[in-house]
Amino acid sequence: MELVYLLIATHITILCVTLFLHRGQAHRAVTYHPIITHFMRFWLWLTTGMVTKEWVAIHRKHHRYSDIDGDPHSPHVFGIWKVFLGGALLYTNASKDKDMIQQYGAGTPDDWIERNVYSKFEVHGVLLLLVLNTLLFNGWGIVIWLIQMAWIPFWAAGVINGIGHWFGYRNYVTKDKSSNIVPWGIVVGGEELHNNHHSSPASPKLSSKWYEFDIGWFWIRVFLLLKLAQLNKENMVGYRR
């Protein structure tokens, strides 16, 4: 039971990052029904403590200065091991630049719950998760919580930001060093196809070749089918069907 819960919970967290923060907020490729949007915002507060505006701003600046001075987390600026092992610290350092957050974080949620809960009490969500996990799984709940806390820092900040700009194969020539780590984007929600993304940042679909698979795009298609999402095609230069 504990393992099933952990796998499901971490997959949902990865999906919230790639679908909401990345494809939805940072690049405006897709808009979700308010029910889906509010669930993903709550889940990210509960499982990561990340603030939407900060994440979006840091990612947009990454695209603006990808792999050159100014990139908040490039292995070609900071070194592969510093990004791979300390990507979360680089994210934290970047989030302290309030002028940058204001400049690059425009258009992110600014409602009452964002101002008074998610942004104001960002640590309280993960502490609540610790309590819930402990109540559900006793001592194992603490172990599960520690894994959940390390999940995004390792896979997103370390693997995607680090390995995704250091090692892999490239389908497209881009101005940066982005690479596709593997052709099947499952563990990190499709973000493994990082070179594809940098070649067409506003595309909601990260797979490109017939043999590539983007599980994030699979879930977007499910939401489209259920009328819980719509594609913002006016923002999607180079959209790959």
C-alpha positions as CSV (number, residue, x, y, z in Angstrom):
1,M,0.0,0.0,0.0
2,E,2.8,2.4,0.9
3,L,4.6,1.9,-2.4
4,V,1.4,2.3,-4.4
5,Y,0.6,5.5,-2.7
6,L,4.2,6.8,-3.2
7,L,4.2,6.0,-6.9
8,I,0.8,7.6,-7.5
9,A,1.5,10.7,-5.4
10,T,4.9,11.4,-7.0
11,H,3.4,10.9,-10.5
12,I,0.7,13.4,-9.7
13,T,3.4,15.9,-8.5
14,I,5.4,15.5,-11.6
15,L,2.3,16.0,-13.7
16,C,1.4,19.1,-11.9
17,V,4.9,20.5,-12.5
18,T,5.0,19.7,-16.3
19,L,1.3,20.3,-17.1
20,F,0.5,23.3,-14.9
21,L,3.7,25.1,-14.0
22,H,5.6,24.4,-17.3
23,R,3.3,24.0,-20.2
24,G,0.3,25.9,-18.7
25,Q,1.8,28.8,-16.8
26,A,5.3,29.4,-18.1
27,H,4.6,28.8,-21.8
28,R,0.8,29.4,-22.0
29,A,0.4,26.4,-24.3
30,V,-2.7,25.0,-22.6
31,T,-5.4,26.3,-20.3
32,Y,-7.2,24.0,-17.8
33,H,-10.6,24.0,-16.3
34,P,-10.7,25.9,-12.9
35,I,-11.2,22.6,-11.1
36,I,-8.0,21.1,-12.6
37,T,-6.1,24.3,-12.1
38,H,-7.1,24.7,-8.4
39,F,-6.3,21.0,-7.7
40,M,-2.8,21.3,-9.2
41,R,-2.1,24.5,-7.4
42,F,-3.2,22.9,-4.1
43,W,-1.2,19.7,-4.8
44,L,2.0,21.6,-5.6
45,W,1.6,23.6,-2.3
46,L,1.1,20.4,-0.4
47,T,3.9,18.3,-2.0
48,T,6.6,20.9,-3.0
49,G,6.0,24.3,-1.4
50,M,7.0,25.9,-4.7
51,V,5.4,29.3,-5.5
52,T,4.0,29.4,-9.0
53,K,5.2,32.9,-9.8
54,E,8.8,32.1,-8.7
55,W,8.9,28.8,-10.7
56,V,7.5,30.4,-13.8
57,A,9.9,33.4,-13.6
58,I,13.0,31.2,-13.1
59,H,12.0,29.0,-16.0
60,R,11.3,31.9,-18.4
61,K,14.6,33.4,-17.5
62,H,16.2,30.0,-18.2
63,H,14.8,30.2,-21.8
64,R,15.9,33.8,-22.2
65,Y,19.6,33.0,-21.2
66,S,19.7,29.3,-21.9
67,D,23.2,27.9,-21.2
68,I,24.9,31.4,-21.1
69,D,25.5,33.8,-18.3
70,G,22.2,34.7,-16.7
71,D,20.7,31.2,-16.9
72,P,19.6,30.4,-13.3
73,H,20.6,26.7,-13.5
74,S,22.7,25.8,-16.5
75,P,25.4,23.1,-16.1
76,H,27.4,25.0,-18.7
77,V,27.5,28.0,-16.3
78,F,27.6,26.4,-12.9
79,G,29.0,22.9,-13.8
80,I,27.2,19.6,-14.2
81,W,27.6,18.4,-10.6
82,K,26.5,21.6,-9.0
83,V,23.3,21.5,-11.0
84,F,22.7,17.8,-10.8
85,L,23.3,17.6,-7.0
86,G,22.4,21.2,-6.0
87,G,19.8,22.3,-8.5
88,A,17.3,23.0,-5.8
89,L,19.7,25.4,-4.1
90,L,20.2,27.2,-7.4
91,Y,16.4,27.5,-7.7
92,T,16.2,28.9,-4.1
93,N,18.9,31.4,-4.8
94,A,17.2,32.6,-8.0
95,S,13.9,32.9,-6.2
96,K,15.4,35.6,-3.9
97,D,15.8,38.0,-6.9
98,K,12.5,39.8,-6.4
99,D,13.0,42.1,-9.4
100,M,13.5,39.1,-11.7
101,I,10.4,37.4,-10.3
102,Q,8.3,40.5,-11.0
103,Q,9.8,40.8,-14.5
104,Y,9.5,37.2,-15.7
105,G,6.6,36.0,-13.5
106,A,3.8,38.1,-15.1
107,G,0.4,36.5,-15.7
108,T,0.6,33.9,-12.9
109,P,-2.3,33.4,-10.4
110,D,-2.7,36.4,-8.1
111,D,-6.0,35.6,-6.4
112,W,-6.8,35.6,-2.6
113,I,-5.7,32.0,-2.0
114,E,-2.4,32.6,-3.8
115,R,-1.6,35.8,-1.9
116,N,-2.8,34.6,1.5
117,V,-2.0,30.9,1.5
118,Y,0.2,29.4,-1.2
119,S,2.7,32.2,-1.4
120,K,2.5,33.4,2.2
121,F,2.6,30.0,3.9
122,E,4.6,28.0,1.3
123,V,6.3,25.8,4.0
124,H,3.1,24.9,5.7
125,G,1.8,22.7,2.9
126,V,4.7,20.3,3.1
127,L,4.4,20.2,6.9
128,L,0.8,19.3,6.5
129,L,1.8,16.5,4.2
130,L,4.2,15.2,6.8
131,V,1.4,15.1,9.3
132,L,-1.0,13.4,6.9
133,N,1.6,10.8,5.8
134,T,2.4,10.0,9.4
135,L,-1.2,9.5,10.3
136,L,-1.7,7.2,7.3
137,F,1.4,5.2,7.4
138,N,3.0,5.7,10.9
139,G,6.8,5.6,10.7
140,W,6.8,4.7,7.0
141,G,5.0,8.0,6.5
142,I,8.1,9.9,7.4
143,V,10.2,7.9,4.9
144,I,7.6,8.5,2.2
145,W,7.5,12.2,3.0
146,L,11.3,12.5,2.7
147,I,11.2,10.8,-0.8
148,Q,8.4,13.2,-1.8
149,M,10.5,16.1,-0.7
150,A,13.5,14.9,-2.8
151,W,11.4,13.9,-5.8
152,I,11.2,17.3,-7.6
153,P,14.6,18.6,-6.5
154,F,16.2,15.4,-7.9
155,W,14.2,14.7,-11.1
156,A,13.4,18.2,-12.2
157,A,16.1,20.4,-10.8
158,G,18.9,17.8,-11.0
159,V,18.1,15.5,-13.9
160,I,16.2,17.7,-16.3
161,N,18.0,21.0,-15.7
162,G,21.4,19.2,-15.4
163,I,21.5,16.0,-17.5
164,G,19.0,17.6,-20.0
165,H,21.6,20.2,-20.9
166,W,24.6,17.9,-20.8
167,F,23.9,14.4,-22.1
168,G,21.6,12.8,-24.6
169,Y,20.5,13.0,-28.3
170,R,19.3,16.0,-30.2
171,N,16.6,16.1,-32.8
172,Y,16.9,19.8,-33.4
173,V,19.6,22.4,-33.6
174,T,19.0,25.0,-30.9
175,K,20.9,28.0,-29.5
176,D,21.6,26.0,-26.3
177,K,22.9,22.6,-25.3
178,S,19.5,21.0,-24.6
179,S,19.3,17.3,-25.1
180,N,16.6,14.5,-25.1
181,I,17.7,12.2,-22.2
182,V,15.6,9.2,-23.4
183,P,12.9,8.9,-26.0
184,W,10.2,7.9,-23.5
185,G,9.1,10.6,-21.2
186,I,7.4,8.8,-18.4
187,V,9.2,9.2,-15.1
188,V,9.5,13.0,-15.4
189,G,6.2,13.5,-17.2
190,G,7.7,13.9,-20.7
191,E,10.3,16.5,-19.6
192,E,13.0,14.0,-20.6
193,L,12.4,15.2,-24.2
194,H,14.2,18.4,-23.4
195,N,15.7,19.3,-26.7
196,N,12.3,18.9,-28.4
197,H,10.9,21.4,-25.9
198,H,13.7,24.0,-26.4
199,S,13.2,23.7,-30.2
200,S,9.5,24.7,-29.8
201,P,8.9,26.0,-26.2
202,A,5.2,26.9,-26.8
203,S,4.2,23.5,-27.9
204,P,2.2,21.5,-25.4
205,K,3.5,18.2,-26.9
206,L,7.1,17.4,-26.1
207,S,7.5,14.2,-28.2
208,S,8.4,14.7,-31.9
209,K,9.5,11.5,-33.5
210,W,7.2,8.5,-34.0
211,Y,9.2,6.4,-31.4
212,E,9.0,9.1,-28.7
213,F,6.4,9.1,-26.0
214,D,5.4,12.1,-23.8
215,I,3.1,10.9,-21.0
216,G,2.3,14.5,-20.2
217,W,0.8,14.9,-23.6
218,F,-1.2,11.8,-23.0
219,W,-2.8,13.4,-20.0
220,I,-3.4,16.6,-21.8
221,R,-5.3,14.7,-24.5
222,V,-7.4,13.1,-21.7
223,F,-8.3,16.5,-20.3
224,L,-9.1,17.7,-23.8
225,L,-11.4,14.8,-24.4
226,L,-13.2,15.5,-21.1
227,K,-13.4,19.2,-21.9
228,L,-11.2,20.1,-19.0
229,A,-8.5,21.8,-21.0
230,Q,-8.0,23.8,-24.2
231,L,-5.0,24.5,-26.3
232,N,-3.9,28.1,-26.8
233,K,-2.9,27.7,-30.4
234,E,-2.3,31.4,-30.9
235,N,0.8,31.1,-28.6
236,M,2.0,27.8,-30.1
237,V,4.6,28.6,-32.8
238,G,5.9,25.4,-34.1
239,Y,3.2,23.3,-32.5
240,R,3.8,19.6,-33.2
241,R,0.7,17.4,-33.5
